[in-house]
């Protein structure tokens, strides 16, 4: 049975998470506030996210968020690959 590369799976999910976070930042910078709130409320099944959204985030804080989210994605992707490989071991 095939196994997954822990490093590659980590980088794949970490990169995807970083791009997702960057996309979120891009939407918040380019779309009017009311449309952003409506968009994220629809994603969250009607949960009102306006009180928890920050509109005055400095660029360096957004960059740190991309980095942190990428690292968490890398860790989660690596964990998934390790668990998959444990489950893919031949029995006996």
Backbone as XML, in Angstrom:
<?xml version="1.0"?>
<chain id="A" units="angstrom">
  <residue number="1" name="UNK">
    <atom name="N" x="0.841" y="-1.178" z="0.000"/>
    <atom name="CA" x="0.000" y="0.000" z="0.000"/>
    <atom name="C" x="0.887" y="1.243" z="0.000"/>
  </residue>
  <residue number="2" name="UNK">
    <atom name="N" x="0.449" y="2.299" z="-0.646"/>
    <atom name="CA" x="1.219" y="3.527" z="-0.737"/>
    <atom name="C" x="1.202" y="4.296" z="0.585"/>
  </residue>
  <residue number="3" name="UNK">
    <atom name="N" x="2.250" y="5.071" z="0.814"/>
    <atom name="CA" x="2.306" y="5.948" z="1.977"/>
    <atom name="C" x="2.430" y="7.392" z="1.500"/>
  </residue>
  <residue number="4" name="UNK">
    <atom name="N" x="2.167" y="8.308" z="2.391"/>
    <atom name="CA" x="2.259" y="9.732" z="2.082"/>
    <atom name="C" x="3.562" y="10.298" z="2.626"/>
  </residue>
  <residue number="5" name="UNK">
    <atom name="N" x="4.145" y="11.221" z="1.905"/>
    <atom name="CA" x="5.296" y="11.953" z="2.406"/>
    <atom name="C" x="4.796" y="12.956" z="3.440"/>
  </residue>
  <residue number="6" name="UNK">
    <atom name="N" x="5.307" y="12.848" z="4.650"/>
    <atom name="CA" x="4.875" y="13.723" z="5.733"/>
    <atom name="C" x="5.214" y="15.177" z="5.398"/>
  </residue>
  <residue number="7" name="UNK">
    <atom name="N" x="6.420" y="15.400" z="4.905"/>
    <atom name="CA" x="6.857" y="16.757" z="4.575"/>
    <atom name="C" x="6.014" y="17.352" z="3.437"/>
  </residue>
  <residue number="8" name="UNK">
    <atom name="N" x="5.777" y="16.582" z="2.388"/>
    <atom name="CA" x="4.994" y="17.096" z="1.251"/>
    <atom name="C" x="3.549" y="17.369" z="1.629"/>
  </residue>
  <residue number="9" name="UNK">
    <atom name="N" x="2.961" y="16.478" z="2.400"/>
    <atom name="CA" x="1.577" y="16.704" z="2.835"/>
    <atom name="C" x="1.495" y="17.941" z="3.721"/>
  </residue>
  <residue number="10" name="UNK">
    <atom name="N" x="2.486" y="18.127" z="4.588"/>
    <atom name="CA" x="2.526" y="19.318" z="5.442"/>
    <atom name="C" x="2.639" y="20.586" z="4.623"/>
  </residue>
  <residue number="11" name="UNK">
    <atom name="N" x="3.551" y="20.595" z="3.653"/>
    <atom name="CA" x="3.714" y="21.785" z="2.822"/>
    <atom name="C" x="2.485" y="22.045" z="1.956"/>
  </residue>
  <residue number="12" name="UNK">
    <atom name="N" x="1.837" y="21.007" z="1.480"/>
    <atom name="CA" x="0.640" y="21.187" z="0.656"/>
    <atom name="C" x="-0.475" y="21.852" z="1.463"/>
  </residue>
  <residue number="13" name="UNK">
    <atom name="N" x="-0.759" y="21.329" z="2.637"/>
    <atom name="CA" x="-1.825" y="21.914" z="3.439"/>
    <atom name="C" x="-1.406" y="23.263" z="4.010"/>
  </residue>
  <residue number="14" name="UNK">
    <atom name="N" x="-0.146" y="23.400" z="4.399"/>
    <atom name="CA" x="0.338" y="24.683" z="4.896"/>
    <atom name="C" x="0.243" y="25.771" z="3.841"/>
  </residue>
  <residue number="15" name="UNK">
    <atom name="N" x="0.624" y="25.450" z="2.611"/>
    <atom name="CA" x="0.517" y="26.418" z="1.518"/>
    <atom name="C" x="-0.920" y="26.779" z="1.217"/>
  </residue>
  <residue number="16" name="UNK">
    <atom name="N" x="-1.798" y="25.785" z="1.236"/>
    <atom name="CA" x="-3.217" y="26.038" z="0.991"/>
    <atom name="C" x="-3.809" y="26.932" z="2.084"/>
  </residue>
  <residue number="17" name="UNK">
    <atom name="N" x="-3.439" y="26.691" z="3.329"/>
    <atom name="CA" x="-3.939" y="27.515" z="4.432"/>
    <atom name="C" x="-3.410" y="28.945" z="4.321"/>
  </residue>
  <residue number="18" name="UNK">
    <atom name="N" x="-2.139" y="29.095" z="3.960"/>
    <atom name="CA" x="-1.573" y="30.424" z="3.782"/>
    <atom name="C" x="-2.273" y="31.194" z="2.677"/>
  </residue>
  <residue number="19" name="UNK">
    <atom name="N" x="-2.552" y="30.525" z="1.560"/>
    <atom name="CA" x="-3.272" y="31.176" z="0.463"/>
    <atom name="C" x="-4.695" y="31.537" z="0.868"/>
  </residue>
  <residue number="20" name="UNK">
    <atom name="N" x="-5.343" y="30.678" z="1.632"/>
    <atom name="CA" x="-6.692" y="30.955" z="2.107"/>
    <atom name="C" x="-6.704" y="32.192" z="2.997"/>
  </residue>
  <residue number="21" name="UNK">
    <atom name="N" x="-5.758" y="32.288" z="3.906"/>
    <atom name="CA" x="-5.672" y="33.445" z="4.798"/>
    <atom name="C" x="-5.376" y="34.709" z="4.003"/>
  </residue>
  <residue number="22" name="UNK">
    <atom name="N" x="-4.447" y="34.607" z="3.058"/>
    <atom name="CA" x="-4.117" y="35.753" z="2.209"/>
    <atom name="C" x="-5.342" y="36.192" z="1.406"/>
  </residue>
  <residue number="23" name="UNK">
    <atom name="N" x="-6.114" y="35.231" z="0.904"/>
    <atom name="CA" x="-7.342" y="35.552" z="0.184"/>
    <atom name="C" x="-8.345" y="36.270" z="1.061"/>
  </residue>
  <residue number="24" name="UNK">
    <atom name="N" x="-8.442" y="35.860" z="2.306"/>
    <atom name="CA" x="-9.335" y="36.514" z="3.258"/>
    <atom name="C" x="-8.900" y="37.964" z="3.479"/>
  </residue>
  <residue number="25" name="UNK">
    <atom name="N" x="-7.610" y="38.175" z="3.670"/>
    <atom name="CA" x="-7.078" y="39.529" z="3.839"/>
    <atom name="C" x="-7.359" y="40.362" z="2.592"/>
  </residue>
  <residue number="26" name="UNK">
    <atom name="N" x="-7.167" y="39.783" z="1.411"/>
    <atom name="CA" x="-7.405" y="40.493" z="0.158"/>
    <atom name="C" x="-8.870" y="40.926" z="0.034"/>
  </residue>
  <residue number="27" name="UNK">
    <atom name="N" x="-9.783" y="40.018" z="0.386"/>
    <atom name="CA" x="-11.208" y="40.346" z="0.328"/>
    <atom name="C" x="-11.518" y="41.495" z="1.282"/>
  </residue>
  <residue number="28" name="UNK">
    <atom name="N" x="-10.987" y="41.444" z="2.482"/>
    <atom name="CA" x="-11.268" y="42.485" z="3.463"/>
    <atom name="C" x="-10.694" y="43.839" z="3.051"/>
  </residue>
  <residue number="29" name="UNK">
    <atom name="N" x="-9.602" y="43.827" z="2.272"/>
    <atom name="CA" x="-9.001" y="45.090" z="1.837"/>
    <atom name="C" x="-9.676" y="45.687" z="0.607"/>
  </residue>
  <residue number="30" name="UNK">
    <atom name="N" x="-10.307" y="44.872" z="-0.213"/>
    <atom name="CA" x="-10.791" y="45.353" z="-1.502"/>
    <atom name="C" x="-12.304" y="45.447" z="-1.626"/>
  </residue>
  <residue number="31" name="UNK">
    <atom name="N" x="-13.036" y="44.832" z="-0.739"/>
    <atom name="CA" x="-14.500" y="44.788" z="-0.861"/>
    <atom name="C" x="-15.097" y="45.690" z="0.224"/>
  </residue>
  <residue number="32" name="UNK">
    <atom name="N" x="-16.202" y="46.378" z="-0.065"/>
    <atom name="CA" x="-16.837" y="47.221" z="0.952"/>
    <atom name="C" x="-17.220" y="46.432" z="2.208"/>
  </residue>
  <residue number="33" name="UNK">
    <atom name="N" x="-17.181" y="47.122" z="3.339"/>
    <atom name="CA" x="-17.396" y="46.494" z="4.642"/>
    <atom name="C" x="-18.706" y="45.708" z="4.710"/>
  </residue>
  <residue number="34" name="UNK">
    <atom name="N" x="-19.798" y="46.293" z="4.213"/>
    <atom name="CA" x="-21.099" y="45.623" z="4.284"/>
    <atom name="C" x="-21.099" y="44.321" z="3.495"/>
  </residue>
  <residue number="35" name="UNK">
    <atom name="N" x="-20.440" y="44.315" z="2.344"/>
    <atom name="CA" x="-20.377" y="43.100" z="1.522"/>
    <atom name="C" x="-19.511" y="42.037" z="2.187"/>
  </residue>
  <residue number="36" name="UNK">
    <atom name="N" x="-18.425" y="42.449" z="2.828"/>
    <atom name="CA" x="-17.557" y="41.492" z="3.533"/>
    <atom name="C" x="-18.326" y="40.835" z="4.677"/>
  </residue>
  <residue number="37" name="UNK">
    <atom name="N" x="-19.032" y="41.648" z="5.456"/>
    <atom name="CA" x="-19.816" y="41.105" z="6.573"/>
    <atom name="C" x="-20.874" y="40.146" z="6.053"/>
  </residue>
  <residue number="38" name="UNK">
    <atom name="N" x="-21.585" y="40.524" z="4.987"/>
    <atom name="CA" x="-22.611" y="39.649" z="4.405"/>
    <atom name="C" x="-21.996" y="38.346" z="3.894"/>
  </residue>
  <residue number="39" name="UNK">
    <atom name="N" x="-20.809" y="38.441" z="3.253"/>
    <atom name="CA" x="-20.126" y="37.256" z="2.729"/>
    <atom name="C" x="-19.748" y="36.293" z="3.855"/>
  </residue>
  <residue number="40" name="UNK">
    <atom name="N" x="-19.091" y="36.822" z="4.897"/>
    <atom name="CA" x="-18.656" y="35.937" z="5.983"/>
    <atom name="C" x="-19.830" y="35.440" z="6.822"/>
  </residue>
  <residue number="41" name="UNK">
    <atom name="N" x="-20.885" y="36.242" z="6.947"/>
    <atom name="CA" x="-22.083" y="35.753" z="7.634"/>
    <atom name="C" x="-22.698" y="34.575" z="6.887"/>
  </residue>
  <residue number="42" name="UNK">
    <atom name="N" x="-22.678" y="34.622" z="5.557"/>
    <atom name="CA" x="-23.249" y="33.509" z="4.792"/>
    <atom name="C" x="-22.391" y="32.255" z="4.914"/>
  </residue>
  <residue number="43" name="UNK">
    <atom name="N" x="-21.080" y="32.416" z="5.002"/>
    <atom name="CA" x="-20.192" y="31.261" z="5.196"/>
    <atom name="C" x="-20.425" y="30.637" z="6.572"/>
  </residue>
  <residue number="44" name="UNK">
    <atom name="N" x="-20.682" y="31.479" z="7.563"/>
    <atom name="CA" x="-20.841" y="31.003" z="8.944"/>
    <atom name="C" x="-22.299" y="30.656" z="9.268"/>
  </residue>
  <residue number="45" name="UNK">
    <atom name="N" x="-23.134" y="30.407" z="8.251"/>
    <atom name="CA" x="-24.517" y="29.977" z="8.422"/>
    <atom name="C" x="-25.339" y="30.975" z="9.231"/>
  </residue>
  <residue number="46" name="UNK">
    <atom name="N" x="-25.140" y="32.265" z="8.953"/>
    <atom name="CA" x="-25.947" y="33.286" z="9.596"/>
    <atom name="C" x="-25.398" y="33.815" z="10.901"/>
  </residue>
  <residue number="47" name="UNK">
    <atom name="N" x="-24.300" y="33.271" z="11.381"/>
    <atom name="CA" x="-23.688" y="33.769" z="12.607"/>
    <atom name="C" x="-23.135" y="35.156" z="12.321"/>
  </residue>
  <residue number="48" name="UNK">
    <atom name="N" x="-23.476" y="36.146" z="13.130"/>
    <atom name="CA" x="-23.055" y="37.527" z="12.891"/>
    <atom name="C" x="-21.596" y="37.706" z="13.297"/>
  </residue>
  <residue number="49" name="UNK">
    <atom name="N" x="-20.732" y="37.907" z="12.300"/>
    <atom name="CA" x="-19.302" y="38.040" z="12.552"/>
    <atom name="C" x="-18.856" y="39.491" z="12.661"/>
  </residue>
  <residue number="50" name="UNK">
    <atom name="N" x="-19.759" y="40.441" z="12.416"/>
    <atom name="CA" x="-19.360" y="41.853" z="12.426"/>
    <atom name="C" x="-18.739" y="42.298" z="13.752"/>
  </residue>
  <residue number="51" name="UNK">
    <atom name="N" x="-19.269" y="41.902" z="14.915"/>
    <atom name="CA" x="-18.657" y="42.372" z="16.163"/>
    <atom name="C" x="-17.230" y="41.856" z="16.391"/>
  </residue>
  <residue number="52" name="UNK">
    <atom name="N" x="-16.848" y="40.763" z="15.768"/>
    <atom name="CA" x="-15.509" y="40.210" z="16.010"/>
    <atom name="C" x="-14.519" y="40.529" z="14.894"/>
  </residue>
  <residue number="53" name="UNK">
    <atom name="N" x="-14.961" y="41.225" z="13.849"/>
    <atom name="CA" x="-14.058" y="41.556" z="12.742"/>
    <atom name="C" x="-13.270" y="42.822" z="13.069"/>
  </residue>
  <residue number="54" name="UNK">
    <atom name="N" x="-11.978" y="42.798" z="12.697"/>
    <atom name="CA" x="-11.121" y="43.965" z="12.870"/>
    <atom name="C" x="-10.865" y="44.597" z="11.517"/>
  </residue>
  <residue number="55" name="UNK">
    <atom name="N" x="-11.051" y="45.895" z="11.434"/>
    <atom name="CA" x="-10.865" y="46.605" z="10.173"/>
    <atom name="C" x="-9.591" y="47.438" z="10.173"/>
  </residue>
  <residue number="56" name="UNK">
    <atom name="N" x="-8.912" y="47.528" z="11.296"/>
    <atom name="CA" x="-7.728" y="48.379" z="11.405"/>
    <atom name="C" x="-6.444" y="47.574" z="11.608"/>
  </residue>
  <residue number="57" name="UNK">
    <atom name="N" x="-6.389" y="46.399" z="11.025"/>
    <atom name="CA" x="-5.232" y="45.528" z="11.201"/>
    <atom name="C" x="-4.049" y="46.034" z="10.361"/>
  </residue>
  <residue number="58" name="UNK">
    <atom name="N" x="-2.882" y="46.238" z="10.989"/>
    <atom name="CA" x="-1.710" y="46.666" z="10.216"/>
    <atom name="C" x="-1.205" y="45.539" z="9.311"/>
  </residue>
  <residue number="59" name="UNK">
    <atom name="N" x="-0.485" y="45.906" z="8.266"/>
    <atom name="CA" x="-0.018" y="44.926" z="7.276"/>
    <atom name="C" x="0.878" y="43.871" z="7.904"/>
  </residue>
  <residue number="60" name="UNK">
    <atom name="N" x="1.716" y="44.269" z="8.868"/>
    <atom name="CA" x="2.648" y="43.305" z="9.471"/>
    <atom name="C" x="1.903" y="42.268" z="10.301"/>
  </residue>
  <residue number="61" name="UNK">
    <atom name="N" x="0.771" y="42.651" z="10.893"/>
    <atom name="CA" x="-0.022" y="41.690" z="11.652"/>
    <atom name="C" x="-0.689" y="40.683" z="10.715"/>
  </residue>
  <residue number="62" name="UNK">
    <atom name="N" x="-1.120" y="41.151" z="9.538"/>
    <atom name="CA" x="-1.692" y="40.246" z="8.541"/>
    <atom name="C" x="-0.632" y="39.277" z="8.029"/>
  </residue>
  <residue number="63" name="UNK">
    <atom name="N" x="0.602" y="39.759" z="7.835"/>
    <atom name="CA" x="1.689" y="38.892" z="7.382"/>
    <atom name="C" x="2.015" y="37.829" z="8.429"/>
  </residue>
  <residue number="64" name="UNK">
    <atom name="N" x="2.000" y="38.211" z="9.696"/>
    <atom name="CA" x="2.231" y="37.239" z="10.773"/>
    <atom name="C" x="1.101" y="36.214" z="10.794"/>
  </residue>
  <residue number="65" name="UNK">
    <atom name="N" x="-0.131" y="36.659" z="10.545"/>
    <atom name="CA" x="-1.269" y="35.738" z="10.495"/>
    <atom name="C" x="-1.126" y="34.717" z="9.378"/>
  </residue>
  <residue number="66" name="UNK">
    <atom name="N" x="-0.664" y="35.161" z="8.200"/>
    <atom name="CA" x="-0.426" y="34.230" z="7.092"/>
    <atom name="C" x="0.611" y="33.197" z="7.504"/>
  </residue>
  <residue number="67" name="UNK">
    <atom name="N" x="1.699" y="33.650" z="8.114"/>
    <atom name="CA" x="2.765" y="32.743" z="8.546"/>
    <atom name="C" x="2.252" y="31.750" z="9.593"/>
  </residue>
  <residue number="68" name="UNK">
    <atom name="N" x="1.544" y="32.249" z="10.592"/>
    <atom name="CA" x="1.026" y="31.364" z="11.646"/>
    <atom name="C" x="0.038" y="30.339" z="11.098"/>
  </residue>
  <residue number="69" name="UNK">
    <atom name="N" x="-0.858" y="30.786" z="10.229"/>
    <atom name="CA" x="-1.851" y="29.880" z="9.655"/>
    <atom name="C" x="-1.176" y="28.834" z="8.772"/>
  </residue>
  <residue number="70" name="UNK">
    <atom name="N" x="-0.120" y="29.231" z="8.078"/>
    <atom name="CA" x="0.646" y="28.279" z="7.256"/>
    <atom name="C" x="1.334" y="27.238" z="8.122"/>
  </residue>
  <residue number="71" name="UNK">
    <atom name="N" x="1.903" y="27.678" z="9.224"/>
    <atom name="CA" x="2.575" y="26.734" z="10.138"/>
    <atom name="C" x="1.566" y="25.755" z="10.734"/>
  </residue>
  <residue number="72" name="UNK">
    <atom name="N" x="0.415" y="26.264" z="11.162"/>
    <atom name="CA" x="-0.615" y="25.362" z="11.694"/>
    <atom name="C" x="-1.092" y="24.378" z="10.636"/>
  </residue>
  <residue number="73" name="UNK">
    <atom name="N" x="-1.235" y="24.851" z="9.400"/>
    <atom name="CA" x="-1.616" y="23.959" z="8.302"/>
    <atom name="C" x="-0.557" y="22.910" z="8.048"/>
  </residue>
  <residue number="74" name="UNK">
    <atom name="N" x="0.720" y="23.303" z="8.120"/>
    <atom name="CA" x="1.806" y="22.345" z="7.924"/>
    <atom name="C" x="1.749" y="21.266" z="9.008"/>
  </residue>
  <residue number="75" name="UNK">
    <atom name="N" x="1.562" y="21.687" z="10.242"/>
    <atom name="CA" x="1.486" y="20.717" z="11.339"/>
    <atom name="C" x="0.308" y="19.773" z="11.161"/>
  </residue>
  <residue number="76" name="UNK">
    <atom name="N" x="-0.850" y="20.306" z="10.788"/>
    <atom name="CA" x="-2.026" y="19.464" z="10.605"/>
    <atom name="C" x="-1.853" y="18.526" z="9.418"/>
  </residue>
  <residue number="77" name="UNK">
    <atom name="N" x="-1.315" y="19.018" z="8.301"/>
    <atom name="CA" x="-1.072" y="18.164" z="7.138"/>
    <atom name="C" x="-0.089" y="17.048" z="7.449"/>
  </residue>
  <residue number="78" name="UNK">
    <atom name="N" x="0.940" y="17.371" z="8.215"/>
    <atom name="CA" x="1.913" y="16.351" z="8.620"/>
    <atom name="C" x="1.271" y="15.306" z="9.517"/>
  </residue>
  <residue number="79" name="UNK">
    <atom name="N" x="0.437" y="15.761" z="10.441"/>
    <atom name="CA" x="-0.267" y="14.834" z="11.328"/>
    <atom name="C" x="-1.165" y="13.891" z="10.541"/>
  </residue>
  <residue number="80" name="UNK">
    <atom name="N" x="-1.891" y="14.431" z="9.566"/>
    <atom name="CA" x="-2.753" y="13.588" z="8.737"/>
    <atom name="C" x="-1.922" y="12.544" z="7.999"/>
  </residue>
  <residue number="81" name="UNK">
    <atom name="N" x="-0.771" y="12.944" z="7.444"/>
    <atom name="CA" x="0.083" y="12.001" z="6.719"/>
    <atom name="C" x="0.623" y="10.923" z="7.648"/>
  </residue>
  <residue number="82" name="UNK">
    <atom name="N" x="1.047" y="11.298" z="8.857"/>
    <atom name="CA" x="1.555" y="10.307" z="9.817"/>
    <atom name="C" x="0.460" y="9.308" z="10.175"/>
  </residue>
  <residue number="83" name="UNK">
    <atom name="N" x="-0.731" y="9.818" z="10.470"/>
    <atom name="CA" x="-1.829" y="8.912" z="10.830"/>
    <atom name="C" x="-2.235" y="8.026" z="9.654"/>
  </residue>
  <residue number="84" name="UNK">
    <atom name="N" x="-2.217" y="8.583" z="8.449"/>
    <atom name="CA" x="-2.517" y="7.786" z="7.255"/>
    <atom name="C" x="-1.481" y="6.667" z="7.097"/>
  </residue>
  <residue number="85" name="UNK">
    <atom name="N" x="-0.218" y="7.018" z="7.254"/>
    <atom name="CA" x="0.845" y="6.021" z="7.104"/>
    <atom name="C" x="0.767" y="4.928" z="8.163"/>
  </residue>
  <residue number="86" name="UNK">
    <atom name="N" x="0.360" y="5.287" z="9.369"/>
    <atom name="CA" x="0.177" y="4.275" z="10.422"/>
    <atom name="C" x="-0.951" y="3.318" z="10.011"/>
  </residue>
  <residue number="87" name="UNK">
    <atom name="N" x="-2.033" y="3.889" z="9.489"/>
    <atom name="CA" x="-3.147" y="3.057" z="9.065"/>
    <atom name="C" x="-2.855" y="2.249" z="7.807"/>
  </residue>
  <residue number="88" name="UNK">
    <atom name="N" x="-1.876" y="2.678" z="7.014"/>
    <atom name="CA" x="-1.563" y="1.994" z="5.746"/>
    <atom name="C" x="-0.530" y="0.878" z="5.927"/>
  </residue>
  <residue number="89" name="UNK">
    <atom name="N" x="-0.025" y="0.694" z="7.128"/>
    <atom name="CA" x="0.949" y="-0.380" z="7.353"/>
    <atom name="C" x="0.332" y="-1.741" z="7.083"/>
  </residue>
  <residue number="90" name="UNK">
    <atom name="N" x="1.115" y="-2.628" z="6.489"/>
    <atom name="CA" x="0.591" y="-3.987" z="6.288"/>
    <atom name="C" x="0.384" y="-4.702" z="7.624"/>
  </residue>
  <residue number="91" name="UNK">
    <atom name="N" x="-0.642" y="-5.450" z="7.710"/>
    <atom name="CA" x="-0.956" y="-6.189" z="8.944"/>
    <atom name="C" x="-0.165" y="-7.493" z="8.959"/>
  </residue>
  <residue number="92" name="UNK">
    <atom name="N" x="0.282" y="-7.839" z="10.161"/>
    <atom name="CA" x="0.928" y="-9.150" z="10.320"/>
    <atom name="C" x="2.317" y="-9.121" z="10.004"/>
  </residue>
</chain>
